[in-house]
Amino acid sequence: MSSNLRIRRVCHHCGKEFEARTLQTRYCSHDCNRKHYKLVKREEKLKKFLSGTVAGHVPLEDTNKSKPDLEKFEEIQKRDYLSIAESAIYLGVSKRTIERSIASGNLKVVRLGHRVIVPRESINKMLGL
Ligand SMILES: [Zn+2]
């Protein structure tokens, strides 16, 4: 009795009406079944990829923030003449602080045109080293 069961169903993939032999059948053909399965898998992969990049993007940006300064600091330590920006990184203060020290005469600098060169010796003297 039940083996002769015929159910009219609509294919999950192509939308075509077909006669299903079991209630579980969702596709008109094996081809539609395979194609739809691939589509679902592709969507899952895409979703995973998108959520992965979004989630992984934030901490990546955070760790990169302090890195350039640290690399610069190591480079600065090897040099005898610094710019105002480099002096600020070296001392861990703002550029404004360096500029104020220059203006008040605490930090002796060399002016080359519009450029200001800060000898490391001047920084050491200012610090009393
Ligand atoms: Zn189909």
Boltz pocket constraint, residues with backbone or C-beta under 6 A from the ligand:
constraints:
  - pocket:
      binder: B
      contacts: [[A, 11], [A, 12], [A, 13], [A, 14], [A, 15], [A, 16], [A, 27], [A, 28], [A, 29], [A, 32]]
      max_distance: 6.0
